[in-house]
Amino acid sequence: MCVERFPIKNEGMASHESQEKRHYIETFRVILSAWPAFPVDLEASLLPSAVATHVWVVEKQLARFYTQSFFNSFGRPPIVPHLIPNPPLLSSVLGVIDFSSALLT
């Protein structure tokens, strides 16, 4: 059995680091390019010099193609990658604590 560690930050396609994200989006693009009806406007590779906004546009187009193609083939929506939420601040979980009323006099 293979056990993977649970990520503690957004990685791969969900990464906030543009070069890491670009690499995974490009790999996803290459995989999807073999699927039937792959959009012609997505055939060009994502270059290492691609700006973050271009990577974002390509990611959204790939996601739209992937989810629609999956639904067309399997009759249900796909399971998609998720983001790991930022941990909440302790004060927002517990509320603001006023210790002054807890002091013994």
Sequence and secondary structure as in RCSB ss.txt:
>XXXX:A:sequence
MCVERFPIKNEGMASHESQEKRHYIETFRVILSAWPAFPVDLEASLLPSAVATHVWVVEKQLARFYTQSFFNSFG
RPPIVPHLIPNPPLLSSVLGVIDFSSALLT
>XXXX:A:secstr
       SS  GGG SSHHHHHHHHHHHHHHHTTSTT  GGG S   TT  HHHHHHHHHHHHHHHHHHHHHHHS
S             HHHHH    GGGG   
